[in-house]
């Protein structure tokens, strides 16, 4: 059975606090959570355990998230390294793993971005338990236990949206003109990219 990881993290600082969305690497990680299909349980990582979390990624057959390639991995790279070259190198390495970023896949189909919440509510009948701003407030108050529970719900919602899409071949989402449905054909585990071989002849 393929080892699939569902992943999300929460940051220590907002975009405004680090000078804008161009500085995602400076937002810091308060909590990272992985649901691993191998043991079917949550794995919680706090900031000083970030290398263990990265090692966990490398043991996966696939990592599924929602905007994790463009956002979460940049946060991880910023926590692990202070130099811009090392940050860029780690982000490239993580982005090169067998990732399935649902936000990117849906954007390819729809031509615009969606929020996880706008998919989860109409598809699953449930959504996130709070929002990112609340998680930032909890961090400042030292309430890591609340952030952990919040992040676990996010990972659970991410997992359940993905499993619904695999089983039903579609997802529902909120749009300005009401709830719409997008048909999908997502493989459980796309074939790994074979390295390109140069012909000598």
N, CA and C atoms as an extended XYZ file, in Angstrom:
603
Properties=species:S:1:pos:R:3:atomname:S:1:resname:S:1:resid:I:1 pbc="F F F"
N         0.841       -1.207        0.000 N   UNK     1
C         0.000        0.000        0.000 CA  UNK     1
C         0.876        1.257        0.000 C   UNK     1
N         0.456        2.226       -0.802 N   UNK     2
C         1.229        3.468       -0.908 CA  UNK     2
C         1.186        4.240        0.403 C   UNK     2
N         2.303        4.847        0.735 N   UNK     3
C         2.367        5.664        1.947 CA  UNK     3
C         2.088        7.110        1.579 C   UNK     3
N         0.876        7.557        1.904 N   UNK     4
C         0.460        8.924        1.585 CA  UNK     4
C         0.429        9.749        2.867 C   UNK     4
N         1.013       10.924        2.813 N   UNK     5
C         0.999       11.849        3.942 CA  UNK     5
C         0.093       13.026        3.610 C   UNK     5
N        -0.790       13.358        4.528 N   UNK     6
C        -1.596       14.580        4.427 CA  UNK     6
C        -0.979       15.586        5.390 C   UNK     6
N        -0.732       16.801        4.897 N   UNK     7
C         0.125       17.727        5.648 CA  UNK     7
C        -0.432       19.150        5.665 C   UNK     7
N        -0.226       19.802        6.808 N   UNK     8
C        -0.507       21.233        6.933 CA  UNK     8
C         0.332       21.783        8.081 C   UNK     8
N         0.567       23.081        8.076 N   UNK     9
C         1.266       23.713        9.204 CA  UNK     9
C         0.625       25.044        9.528 C   UNK     9
N         0.935       25.535       10.709 N   UNK    10
C         0.509       26.873       11.132 CA  UNK    10
C         1.750       27.725       11.369 C   UNK    10
N         1.623       29.003       11.070 N   UNK    11
C         2.779       29.895       11.196 CA  UNK    11
C         2.742       30.673       12.513 C   UNK    11
N         3.892       31.258       12.846 N   UNK    12
C         4.019       32.065       14.059 CA  UNK    12
C         3.627       33.525       13.800 C   UNK    12
N         3.843       33.964       12.567 N   UNK    13
C         3.608       35.367       12.237 CA  UNK    13
C         2.738       35.482       10.990 C   UNK    13
N         2.014       36.584       10.906 N   UNK    14
C         1.190       36.848        9.720 CA  UNK    14
C         2.060       37.459        8.624 C   UNK    14
N         1.499       37.527        7.414 N   UNK    15
C         2.220       38.158        6.302 CA  UNK    15
C         2.547       39.614        6.641 C   UNK    15
N         1.597       40.307        7.256 N   UNK    16
C         1.826       41.719        7.619 CA  UNK    16
C         3.002       41.874        8.572 C   UNK    16
N         3.147       40.917        9.487 N   UNK    17
C         4.209       41.008       10.500 CA  UNK    17
C         5.605       40.782        9.927 C   UNK    17
N         5.683       40.160        8.747 N   UNK    18
C         7.012       39.903        8.155 CA  UNK    18
C         7.258       40.746        6.898 C   UNK    18
N         6.374       41.729        6.675 N   UNK    19
C         6.610       42.637        5.546 CA  UNK    19
C         5.955       42.235        4.241 C   UNK    19
N         4.950       41.346        4.312 N   UNK    20
C         4.196       40.991        3.097 CA  UNK    20
C         4.377       39.544        2.659 C   UNK    20
N         3.544       39.179        1.670 N   UNK    21
C         3.532       37.782        1.190 CA  UNK    21
C         4.801       37.384        0.443 C   UNK    21
N         5.637       38.352        0.135 N   UNK    22
C         6.914       38.014       -0.500 CA  UNK    22
C         7.917       37.427        0.481 C   UNK    22
N         7.586       37.483        1.766 N   UNK    23
C         8.515       37.010        2.807 CA  UNK    23
C         7.962       35.816        3.580 C   UNK    23
N         7.331       34.899        2.867 N   UNK    24
C         6.738       33.717        3.500 CA  UNK    24
C         7.773       32.954        4.338 C   UNK    24
N         9.024       32.921        3.841 N   UNK    25
C        10.076       32.171        4.553 CA  UNK    25
C        10.323       32.691        5.968 C   UNK    25
N         9.892       33.922        6.255 N   UNK    26
C        10.130       34.509        7.574 CA  UNK    26
C         8.946       34.339        8.537 C   UNK    26
N         7.905       33.631        8.100 N   UNK    27
C         6.689       33.542        8.916 CA  UNK    27
C         6.808       32.536       10.067 C   UNK    27
N         7.798       31.641        9.993 N   UNK    28
C         8.025       30.692       11.083 CA  UNK    28
C         6.932       29.639       11.182 C   UNK    28
N         7.255       28.504       11.784 N   UNK    29
C         6.277       27.436       11.976 CA  UNK    29
C         6.013       27.244       13.463 C   UNK    29
N         4.748       27.317       13.851 N   UNK    30
C         4.413       27.004       15.246 CA  UNK    30
C         4.175       25.509       15.384 C   UNK    30
N         3.395       24.949       14.449 N   UNK    31
C         3.029       23.535       14.493 CA  UNK    31
C         2.954       22.986       13.074 C   UNK    31
N         3.447       21.770       12.867 N   UNK    32
C         3.238       21.043       11.618 CA  UNK    32
C         2.567       19.722       11.953 C   UNK    32
N         1.587       19.336       11.147 N   UNK    33
C         0.873       18.083       11.408 CA  UNK    33
C         0.822       17.233       10.133 C   UNK    33
N         1.122       15.961       10.298 N   UNK    34
C         1.038       14.985        9.212 CA  UNK    34
C         0.091       13.866        9.634 C   UNK    34
N        -0.807       13.478        8.727 N   UNK    35
C        -1.573       12.237        8.896 CA  UNK    35
C        -0.919       11.224        7.963 C   UNK    35
N        -0.476       10.112        8.500 N   UNK    36
C         0.265        9.101        7.738 CA  UNK    36
C        -0.636        7.885        7.526 C   UNK    36
N        -0.841        7.506        6.265 N   UNK    37
C        -1.725        6.367        5.984 CA  UNK    37
C        -1.124        5.040        6.449 C   UNK    37
N         0.187        5.010        6.710 N   UNK    38
C         0.822        3.766        7.146 CA  UNK    38
C         0.337        3.346        8.535 C   UNK    38
N         0.308        4.295        9.468 N   UNK    39
C        -0.159        3.948       10.822 CA  UNK    39
C        -1.505        4.595       11.150 C   UNK    39
N        -2.047        5.361       10.175 N   UNK    40
C        -3.360        5.995       10.325 CA  UNK    40
C        -3.470        6.819       11.603 C   UNK    40
N        -2.454        7.664       11.804 N   UNK    41
C        -2.532        8.561       12.955 CA  UNK    41
C        -1.836        9.878       12.636 C   UNK    41
N        -2.098       10.861       13.509 N   UNK    42
C        -1.477       12.176       13.372 CA  UNK    42
C        -0.065       12.161       13.949 C   UNK    42
N         0.828       12.883       13.299 N   UNK    43
C         2.184       13.118       13.809 CA  UNK    43
C         2.331       14.626       13.943 C   UNK    43
N         2.592       15.086       15.154 N   UNK    44
C         2.673       16.525       15.427 CA  UNK    44
C         4.132       16.923       15.604 C   UNK    44
N         4.529       17.991       14.927 N   UNK    45
C         5.904       18.490       15.015 CA  UNK    45
C         5.879       19.952       15.438 C   UNK    45
N         6.684       20.295       16.465 N   UNK    46
C         6.859       21.696       16.810 CA  UNK    46
C         8.186       22.170       16.213 C   UNK    46
N         8.452       23.448       16.327 N   UNK    47
C         9.523       24.060       15.515 CA  UNK    47
C        10.869       23.338       15.624 C   UNK    47
N        11.291       22.961       16.820 N   UNK    48
C        12.617       22.357       16.942 CA  UNK    48
C        12.653       20.925       16.379 C   UNK    48
N        11.486       20.385       15.999 N   UNK    49
C        11.428       19.037       15.410 CA  UNK    49
C        11.274       19.089       13.892 C   UNK    49
N        11.557       20.241       13.310 N   UNK    50
C        11.247       20.408       11.887 CA  UNK    50
C        12.072       19.473       10.998 C   UNK    50
N        13.323       19.147       11.409 N   UNK    51
C        14.110       18.222       10.598 CA  UNK    51
C        13.475       16.830       10.595 C   UNK    51
N        12.921       16.418       11.733 N   UNK    52
C        12.214       15.125       11.783 CA  UNK    52
C        11.012       15.129       10.839 C   UNK    52
N        10.337       16.276       10.757 N   UNK    53
C         9.192       16.398        9.848 CA  UNK    53
C         9.645       16.294        8.394 C   UNK    53
N        10.740       16.965        8.061 N   UNK    54
C        11.290       16.900        6.696 CA  UNK    54
C        11.687       15.459        6.368 C   UNK    54
N        12.315       14.777        7.321 N   UNK    55
C        12.685       13.375        7.110 CA  UNK    55
C        11.453       12.517        6.853 C   UNK    55
N        10.367       12.844        7.526 N   UNK    56
C         9.098       12.127        7.336 CA  UNK    56
C         8.608       12.296        5.893 C   UNK    56
N         8.735       13.518        5.357 N   UNK    57
C         8.342       13.762        3.956 CA  UNK    57
C         9.078       12.814        3.009 C   UNK    57
N        10.369       12.664        3.250 N   UNK    58
C        11.193       11.885        2.319 CA  UNK    58
C        10.851       10.395        2.341 C   UNK    58
N        10.144        9.951        3.386 N   UNK    59
C         9.760        8.532        3.461 CA  UNK    59
C         8.418        8.260        2.779 C   UNK    59
N         7.776        9.300        2.254 N   UNK    60
C         6.435        9.154        1.675 CA  UNK    60
C         6.486        8.761        0.200 C   UNK    60
N         5.435        8.072       -0.226 N   UNK    61
C         5.241        7.850       -1.657 CA  UNK    61
C         4.580        9.077       -2.291 C   UNK    61
N         3.785        9.773       -1.486 N   UNK    62
C         3.137       10.987       -1.978 CA  UNK    62
C         2.759       11.874       -0.782 C   UNK    62
N         2.848       13.192       -0.977 N   UNK    63
C         2.443       14.157        0.050 CA  UNK    63
C         1.290       14.974       -0.524 C   UNK    63
N         0.168       14.957        0.175 N   UNK    64
C        -1.029       15.658       -0.281 CA  UNK    64
C        -1.292       16.841        0.639 C   UNK    64
N        -1.564       17.991        0.050 N   UNK    65
C        -1.867       19.176        0.836 CA  UNK    65
C        -2.706       20.148        0.031 C   UNK    65
N        -2.885       21.328        0.573 N   UNK    66
C        -3.659       22.375       -0.092 CA  UNK    66
C        -2.822       23.645       -0.034 C   UNK    66
N        -2.163       23.955       -1.136 N   UNK    67
C        -1.210       25.072       -1.237 CA  UNK    67
C         0.065       24.800       -0.435 C   UNK    67
N         0.383       23.535       -0.203 N   UNK    68
C         1.575       23.234        0.602 CA  UNK    68
C         2.867       23.424       -0.184 C   UNK    68
N         2.817       23.258       -1.508 N   UNK    69
C         4.046       23.405       -2.304 CA  UNK    69
C         4.473       24.874       -2.356 C   UNK    69
N         3.523       25.759       -2.589 N   UNK    70
C         3.851       27.186       -2.736 CA  UNK    70
C         3.945       27.952       -1.430 C   UNK    70
N         3.311       27.418       -0.379 N   UNK    71
C         3.314       28.144        0.896 CA  UNK    71
C         4.055       27.380        1.994 C   UNK    71
N         3.515       26.238        2.410 N   UNK    72
C         4.067       25.526        3.578 CA  UNK    72
C         5.543       25.162        3.397 C   UNK    72
N         5.910       24.699        2.216 N   UNK    73
C         7.309       24.320        1.991 CA  UNK    73
C         8.237       25.529        2.084 C   UNK    73
N         7.747       26.705        1.692 N   UNK    74
C         8.565       27.914        1.810 CA  UNK    74
C         8.772       28.277        3.279 C   UNK    74
N         7.719       28.086        4.094 N   UNK    75
C         7.854       28.304        5.539 CA  UNK    75
C         8.895       27.358        6.114 C   UNK    75
N         8.795       26.075        5.746 N   UNK    76
C         9.739       25.054        6.228 CA  UNK    76
C        11.172       25.420        5.847 C   UNK    76
N        11.362       25.834        4.603 N   UNK    77
C        12.712       26.204        4.132 CA  UNK    77
C        13.271       27.372        4.933 C   UNK    77
N        12.390       28.309        5.311 N   UNK    78
C        12.830       29.471        6.089 CA  UNK    78
C        13.212       29.114        7.514 C   UNK    78
N        12.525       28.131        8.090 N   UNK    79
C        12.861       27.697        9.451 CA  UNK    79
C        14.181       26.938        9.451 C   UNK    79
N        14.398       26.118        8.430 N   UNK    80
C        15.595       25.274        8.383 CA  UNK    80
C        16.862       26.066        8.051 C   UNK    80
N        16.723       27.100        7.216 N   UNK    81
C        17.916       27.814        6.732 CA  UNK    81
C        17.715       29.322        6.791 C   UNK    81
N        18.810       30.041        7.078 N   UNK    82
C        18.738       31.503        7.089 CA  UNK    82
C        19.202       32.101        5.762 C   UNK    82
N        20.101       31.406        5.054 N   UNK    83
C        20.609       31.937        3.782 CA  UNK    83
C        19.632       31.700        2.647 C   UNK    83
N        19.502       32.672        1.741 N   UNK    84
C        18.513       32.573        0.664 CA  UNK    84
C        18.810       31.406       -0.278 C   UNK    84
N        20.109       31.101       -0.511 N   UNK    85
C        20.450       29.997       -1.413 CA  UNK    85
C        20.010       28.664       -0.819 C   UNK    85
N        20.284       28.461        0.479 N   UNK    86
C        19.906       27.204        1.135 CA  UNK    86
C        18.388       27.064        1.205 C   UNK    86
N        17.715       28.188        1.458 N   UNK    87
C        16.250       28.166        1.497 CA  UNK    87
C        15.694       27.715        0.145 C   UNK    87
N        16.198       28.343       -0.897 N   UNK    88
C        15.734       28.038       -2.248 CA  UNK    88
C        16.006       26.577       -2.600 C   UNK    88
N        17.172       26.090       -2.192 N   UNK    89
C        17.558       24.706       -2.494 CA  UNK    89
C        16.623       23.712       -1.797 C   UNK    89
N        16.316       23.949       -0.507 N   UNK    90
C        15.440       23.042        0.224 CA  UNK    90
C        14.022       23.100       -0.339 C   UNK    90
N        13.557       24.309       -0.669 N   UNK    91
C        12.207       24.418       -1.238 CA  UNK    91
C        12.122       23.652       -2.557 C   UNK    91
N        13.155       23.770       -3.382 N   UNK    92
C        13.189       23.054       -4.666 CA  UNK    92
C        13.180       21.550       -4.435 C   UNK    92
N        13.943       21.088       -3.441 N   UNK    93
C        13.981       19.649       -3.118 CA  UNK    93
C        12.602       19.151       -2.694 C   UNK    93
N        11.966       19.874       -1.774 N   UNK    94
C        10.652       19.451       -1.285 CA  UNK    94
C         9.605       19.513       -2.395 C   UNK    94
N         9.666       20.562       -3.205 N   UNK    95
C         8.717       20.703       -4.312 CA  UNK    95
C         8.926       19.602       -5.356 C   UNK    95
N        10.126       19.023       -5.381 N   UNK    96
C        10.433       17.961       -6.335 CA  UNK    96
C        10.008       16.575       -5.879 C   UNK    96
N         9.508       16.470       -4.635 N   UNK    97
C         8.982       15.182       -4.160 CA  UNK    97
C         7.653       14.898       -4.865 C   UNK    97
N         7.110       13.697       -4.656 N   UNK    98
C         5.854       13.353       -5.321 CA  UNK    98
C         4.699       14.014       -4.563 C   UNK    98
N         4.487       15.295       -4.872 N   UNK    99
C         3.455       16.081       -4.200 CA  UNK    99
C         2.155       16.061       -4.987 C   UNK    99
N         1.057       16.162       -4.263 N   UNK   100
C        -0.238       16.391       -4.911 CA  UNK   100
C        -0.873       17.564       -4.183 C   UNK   100
N        -0.762       18.737       -4.800 N   UNK   101
C        -1.268       19.972       -4.208 CA  UNK   101
C        -2.646       20.237       -4.812 C   UNK   101
N        -3.688       20.020       -4.012 N   UNK   102
C        -5.050       20.136       -4.536 CA  UNK   102
C        -5.367       21.538       -5.041 C   UNK   102
N        -4.808       22.563       -4.397 N   UNK   103
C        -5.048       23.926       -4.868 CA  UNK   103
C        -4.527       24.099       -6.297 C   UNK   103
N        -3.312       23.618       -6.544 N   UNK   104
C        -2.719       23.753       -7.883 CA  UNK   104
C        -3.512       22.967       -8.914 C   UNK   104
N        -3.942       21.749       -8.546 N   UNK   105
C        -4.697       20.906       -9.481 CA  UNK   105
C        -6.046       21.533       -9.822 C   UNK   105
N        -6.710       22.101       -8.813 N   UNK   106
C        -8.007       22.735       -9.059 CA  UNK   106
C        -7.853       24.022       -9.863 C   UNK   106
N        -6.764       24.746       -9.607 N   UNK   107
C        -6.528       25.988      -10.356 CA  UNK   107
C        -6.321       25.691      -11.844 C   UNK   107
N        -5.652       24.567      -12.128 N   UNK   108
C        -5.459       24.170      -13.539 CA  UNK   108
C        -6.808       23.962      -14.226 C   UNK   108
N        -7.752       23.370      -13.508 N   UNK   109
C        -9.061       23.058      -14.081 CA  UNK   109
C        -9.976       24.276      -14.154 C   UNK   109
N        -9.960       25.087      -13.093 N   UNK   110
C       -10.932       26.178      -12.980 CA  UNK   110
C       -10.392       27.532      -13.426 C   UNK   110
N        -9.066       27.662      -13.428 N   UNK   111
C        -8.463       28.931      -13.828 CA  UNK   111
C        -8.402       29.966      -12.721 C   UNK   111
N        -8.795       29.571      -11.502 N   UNK   112
C        -8.708       30.502      -10.367 CA  UNK   112
C        -8.513       29.698       -9.092 C   UNK   112
N        -8.107       30.403       -8.041 N   UNK   113
C        -7.841       29.750       -6.761 CA  UNK   113
C        -9.121       29.587       -5.951 C   UNK   113
N        -9.127       28.575       -5.119 N   UNK   114
C       -10.226       28.358       -4.175 CA  UNK   114
C        -9.652       28.247       -2.777 C   UNK   114
N       -10.475       28.536       -1.777 N   UNK   115
C       -10.078       28.279       -0.396 CA  UNK   115
C       -10.538       26.874       -0.026 C   UNK   115
N        -9.781       26.222        0.835 N   UNK   116
C       -10.163       24.886        1.301 CA  UNK   116
C       -11.558       24.918        1.922 C   UNK   116
N       -11.832       25.960        2.673 N   UNK   117
C       -13.134       26.086        3.337 CA  UNK   117
C       -14.281       26.100        2.331 C   UNK   117
N       -14.066       26.759        1.184 N   UNK   118
C       -15.144       26.879        0.188 CA  UNK   118
C       -15.403       25.562       -0.546 C   UNK   118
N       -14.501       24.587       -0.380 N   UNK   119
C       -14.703       23.243       -0.934 CA  UNK   119
C       -15.244       22.316        0.150 C   UNK   119
N       -14.663       22.405        1.338 N   UNK   120
C       -15.004       21.474        2.420 CA  UNK   120
C       -16.469       21.565        2.826 C   UNK   120
N       -16.977       22.784        3.004 N   UNK   121
C       -18.363       22.942        3.488 CA  UNK   121
C       -19.378       22.298        2.545 C   UNK   121
N       -19.367       22.661        1.229 N   UNK   122
C       -20.366       22.051        0.342 CA  UNK   122
C       -20.092       20.580        0.026 C   UNK   122
N       -18.827       20.146        0.116 N   UNK   123
C       -18.499       18.754       -0.229 CA  UNK   123
C       -18.704       17.817        0.952 C   UNK   123
N       -18.209       18.208        2.115 N   UNK   124
C       -18.211       17.324        3.288 CA  UNK   124
C       -19.271       17.697        4.318 C   UNK   124
N       -19.798       18.921        4.209 N   UNK   125
C       -20.731       19.391        5.235 CA  UNK   125
C       -20.025       19.835        6.501 C   UNK   125
N       -18.695       19.976        6.420 N   UNK   126
C       -17.931       20.479        7.571 CA  UNK   126
C       -16.743       21.257        7.037 C   UNK   126
N       -16.164       22.076        7.892 N   UNK   127
C       -15.022       22.878        7.464 CA  UNK   127
C       -14.006       23.011        8.577 C   UNK   127
N       -13.208       24.054        8.478 N   UNK   128
C       -12.175       24.303        9.477 CA  UNK   128
C       -12.824       24.692       10.811 C   UNK   128
N       -12.100       24.481       11.899 N   UNK   129
C       -12.662       24.765       13.222 CA  UNK   129
C       -12.439       26.219       13.653 C   UNK   129
N       -11.524       26.906       12.981 N   UNK   130
C       -11.234       28.314       13.286 CA  UNK   130
C       -10.568       28.896       12.041 C   UNK   130
N        -9.838       29.993       12.181 N   UNK   131
C        -9.097       30.503       11.030 CA  UNK   131
C        -7.657       30.797       11.430 C   UNK   131
N        -6.861       31.081       10.401 N   UNK   132
C        -5.434       31.276       10.624 CA  UNK   132
C        -5.110       32.415       11.574 C   UNK   132
N        -5.927       33.462       11.553 N   UNK   133
C        -5.684       34.608       12.445 CA  UNK   133
C        -5.873       34.198       13.903 C   UNK   133
N        -6.853       33.326       14.140 N   UNK   134
C        -7.077       32.828       15.494 CA  UNK   134
C        -5.864       32.008       15.957 C   UNK   134
N        -5.310       31.200       15.036 N   UNK   135
C        -4.137       30.383       15.370 CA  UNK   135
C        -2.934       31.264       15.715 C   UNK   135
N        -2.784       32.392       15.024 N   UNK   136
C        -1.697       33.339       15.326 CA  UNK   136
C        -1.882       33.943       16.712 C   UNK   136
N        -3.133       34.236       17.052 N   UNK   137
C        -3.443       34.781       18.377 CA  UNK   137
C        -3.097       33.750       19.460 C   UNK   137
N        -3.454       32.493       19.210 N   UNK   138
C        -3.142       31.423       20.171 CA  UNK   138
C        -1.640       31.284       20.363 C   UNK   138
N        -0.882       31.465       19.264 N   UNK   139
C         0.581       31.356       19.380 CA  UNK   139
C         1.119       32.429       20.321 C   UNK   139
N         0.621       33.641       20.155 N   UNK   140
C         1.080       34.744       21.009 CA  UNK   140
C         0.681       34.522       22.470 C   UNK   140
N        -0.392       33.764       22.674 N   UNK   141
C        -0.846       33.462       24.037 CA  UNK   141
C        -0.224       32.172       24.583 C   UNK   141
N         0.621       31.533       23.773 N   UNK   142
C         1.287       30.304       24.201 CA  UNK   142
C         0.375       29.087       24.256 C   UNK   142
N        -0.740       29.138       23.539 N   UNK   143
C        -1.712       28.033       23.577 CA  UNK   143
C        -1.455       27.051       22.435 C   UNK   143
N        -0.319       26.345       22.514 N   UNK   144
C         0.056       25.423       21.449 CA  UNK   144
C        -0.930       24.269       21.318 C   UNK   144
N        -1.522       23.859       22.448 N   UNK   145
C        -2.472       22.742       22.394 CA  UNK   145
C        -3.665       23.083       21.504 C   UNK   145
N        -4.115       24.335       21.549 N   UNK   146
C        -5.238       24.762       20.710 CA  UNK   146
C        -4.829       24.794       19.230 C   UNK   146
N        -3.582       25.227       18.961 N   UNK   147
C        -3.094       25.263       17.574 CA  UNK   147
C        -2.990       23.838       17.027 C   UNK   147
N        -2.520       22.919       17.858 N   UNK   148
C        -2.390       21.520       17.428 CA  UNK   148
C        -3.753       20.962       17.025 C   UNK   148
N        -4.760       21.185       17.863 N   UNK   149
C        -6.096       20.665       17.558 CA  UNK   149
C        -6.658       21.306       16.289 C   UNK   149
N        -6.431       22.614       16.140 N   UNK   150
C        -6.892       23.327       14.953 CA  UNK   150
C        -6.213       22.778       13.693 C   UNK   150
N        -4.909       22.579       13.765 N   UNK   151
C        -4.150       22.096       12.610 CA  UNK   151
C        -4.548       20.657       12.262 C   UNK   151
N        -4.830       19.856       13.284 N   UNK   152
C        -5.294       18.478       13.044 CA  UNK   152
C        -6.595       18.480       12.243 C   UNK   152
N        -7.500       19.400       12.591 N   UNK   153
C        -8.769       19.495       11.856 CA  UNK   153
C        -8.511       19.875       10.399 C   UNK   153
N        -7.594       20.813       10.180 N   UNK   154
C        -7.232       21.202        8.804 CA  UNK   154
C        -6.717       20.006        8.011 C   UNK   154
N        -5.859       19.214        8.630 N   UNK   155
C        -5.290       18.038        7.954 CA  UNK   155
C        -6.396       17.008        7.682 C   UNK   155
N        -7.268       16.842        8.650 N   UNK   156
C        -8.392       15.903        8.507 CA  UNK   156
C        -9.296       16.325        7.344 C   UNK   156
N        -9.595       17.620        7.256 N   UNK   157
C       -10.429       18.143        6.183 CA  UNK   157
C        -9.725       17.957        4.832 C   UNK   157
N        -8.432       18.245        4.789 N   UNK   158
C        -7.644       18.052        3.563 CA  UNK   158
C        -7.715       16.592        3.119 C   UNK   158
N        -7.499       15.682        4.063 N   UNK   159
C        -7.551       14.239        3.768 CA  UNK   159
C        -8.930       13.839        3.240 C   UNK   159
N        -9.978       14.286        3.930 N   UNK   160
C       -11.326       13.844        3.572 CA  UNK   160
C       -11.783       14.423        2.228 C   UNK   160
N       -11.359       15.651        1.920 N   UNK   161
C       -11.659       16.233        0.598 CA  UNK   161
C       -10.967       15.409       -0.490 C   UNK   161
N        -9.716       15.069       -0.271 N   UNK   162
C        -8.962       14.282       -1.252 CA  UNK   162
C        -9.595       12.900       -1.447 C   UNK   162
N        -9.941       12.233       -0.348 N   UNK   163
C       -10.545       10.892       -0.440 CA  UNK   163
C       -11.905       10.954       -1.135 C   UNK   163
N       -12.673       12.005       -0.878 N   UNK   164
C       -13.969       12.185       -1.544 CA  UNK   164
C       -13.752       12.318       -3.061 C   UNK   164
N       -12.759       13.128       -3.439 N   UNK   165
C       -12.476       13.332       -4.867 CA  UNK   165
C       -12.057       12.027       -5.539 C   UNK   165
N       -11.247       11.234       -4.838 N   UNK   166
C       -10.807        9.961       -5.413 CA  UNK   166
C       -11.986        9.006       -5.586 C   UNK   166
N       -12.872        8.988       -4.588 N   UNK   167
C       -14.000        8.043       -4.611 CA  UNK   167
C       -15.111        8.471       -5.563 C   UNK   167
N       -15.453        9.773       -5.531 N   UNK   168
C       -16.622       10.248       -6.297 CA  UNK   168
C       -16.269       10.855       -7.649 C   UNK   168
N       -14.991       11.205       -7.832 N   UNK   169
C       -14.590       11.818       -9.099 CA  UNK   169
C       -15.095       13.244       -9.273 C   UNK   169
N       -15.385       13.912       -8.157 N   UNK   170
C       -15.866       15.294       -8.237 CA  UNK   170
C       -15.730       15.962       -6.874 C   UNK   170
N       -15.806       17.280       -6.879 N   UNK   171
C       -15.877       18.079       -5.651 CA  UNK   171
C       -16.891       19.191       -5.863 C   UNK   171
N       -17.514       19.633       -4.784 N   UNK   172
C       -18.425       20.769       -4.836 CA  UNK   172
C       -17.711       21.974       -4.223 C   UNK   172
N       -18.034       23.163       -4.715 N   UNK   173
C       -17.400       24.359       -4.159 CA  UNK   173
C       -18.329       25.556       -4.244 C   UNK   173
N       -18.142       26.479       -3.319 N   UNK   174
C       -18.906       27.730       -3.310 CA  UNK   174
C       -18.336       28.678       -4.356 C   UNK   174
N       -19.213       29.264       -5.131 N   UNK   175
C       -18.800       30.322       -6.061 CA  UNK   175
C       -19.736       31.509       -5.863 C   UNK   175
N       -19.458       32.582       -6.558 N   UNK   176
C       -20.309       33.781       -6.409 CA  UNK   176
C       -21.739       33.511       -6.867 C   UNK   176
N       -21.886       32.540       -7.770 N   UNK   177
C       -23.228       32.236       -8.286 CA  UNK   177
C       -23.817       30.974       -7.660 C   UNK   177
N       -23.303       30.608       -6.480 N   UNK   178
C       -23.840       29.435       -5.783 CA  UNK   178
C       -22.882       28.256       -5.811 C   UNK   178
N       -23.372       27.113       -5.365 N   UNK   179
C       -22.519       25.923       -5.297 CA  UNK   179
C       -22.377       25.301       -6.681 C   UNK   179
N       -21.150       25.033       -7.055 N   UNK   180
C       -20.861       24.405       -8.350 CA  UNK   180
C       -20.142       23.072       -8.103 C   UNK   180
N       -20.067       22.262       -9.141 N   UNK   181
C       -19.397       20.959       -9.065 CA  UNK   181
C       -18.318       20.888      -10.134 C   UNK   181
N       -17.150       20.383       -9.764 N   UNK   182
C       -16.076       20.173      -10.729 CA  UNK   182
C       -15.800       18.672      -10.811 C   UNK   182
N       -15.794       18.151      -12.045 N   UNK   183
C       -15.503       16.734      -12.269 CA  UNK   183
C       -13.986       16.550      -12.258 C   UNK   183
N       -13.534       15.470      -11.619 N   UNK   184
C       -12.096       15.234      -11.455 CA  UNK   184
C       -11.740       13.811      -11.836 C   UNK   184
N       -10.501       13.638      -12.235 N   UNK   185
C       -10.005       12.284      -12.490 CA  UNK   185
C        -8.624       12.188      -11.853 C   UNK   185
N        -8.609       12.176      -10.522 N   UNK   186
C        -7.351       12.149       -9.792 CA  UNK   186
C        -6.955       10.711       -9.480 C   UNK   186
N        -5.747       10.336       -9.855 N   UNK   187
C        -5.230        9.007       -9.503 CA  UNK   187
C        -4.837        8.999       -8.037 C   UNK   187
N        -4.944        7.828       -7.419 N   UNK   188
C        -4.499        7.700       -6.029 CA  UNK   188
C        -3.016        8.032       -5.949 C   UNK   188
N        -2.256        7.515       -6.876 N   UNK   189
C        -0.810        7.739       -6.854 CA  UNK   189
C        -0.294        7.811       -8.283 C   UNK   189
N        -0.114        9.014       -8.825 N   UNK   190
C         0.416        9.122      -10.182 CA  UNK   190
C         1.792        8.471      -10.274 C   UNK   190
N         2.082        7.939      -11.444 N   UNK   191
C         3.382        7.291      -11.637 CA  UNK   191
C         4.498        8.289      -11.395 C   UNK   191
N         5.560        7.820      -10.742 N   UNK   192
C         6.698        8.710      -10.487 CA  UNK   192
C         7.366        9.050      -11.812 C   UNK   192
N         7.848       10.278      -11.870 N   UNK   193
C         8.501       10.708      -13.109 CA  UNK   193
C         9.811        9.943      -13.274 C   UNK   193
N         9.972        9.359      -14.447 N   UNK   194
C        11.228        8.660      -14.729 CA  UNK   194
C        12.280        9.694      -15.144 C   UNK   194
N        13.515        9.522      -14.678 N   UNK   195
C        14.560       10.459      -15.117 CA  UNK   195
C        14.762       10.373      -16.622 C   UNK   195
N        14.925       11.518      -17.231 N   UNK   196
C        15.117       11.541      -18.685 CA  UNK   196
C        16.536       11.098      -19.035 C   UNK   196
N        16.644       10.146      -19.962 N   UNK   197
C        17.951        9.670      -20.380 CA  UNK   197
C        18.313       10.291      -21.712 C   UNK   197
N        19.515       10.762      -21.792 N   UNK   198
C        19.982       11.363      -23.043 CA  UNK   198
C        20.462       10.255      -23.978 C   UNK   198
N        20.069       10.347      -25.223 N   UNK   199
C        20.546        9.360      -26.198 CA  UNK   199
C        21.926        9.779      -26.689 C   UNK   199
N        22.798        8.793      -26.817 N   UNK   200
C        24.161        9.101      -27.308 CA  UNK   200
C        24.232        8.950      -28.817 C   UNK   200
N        23.161        8.531      -29.442 N   UNK   201
C        23.207        8.273      -30.888 CA  UNK   201
C        22.227        9.153      -31.635 C   UNK   201
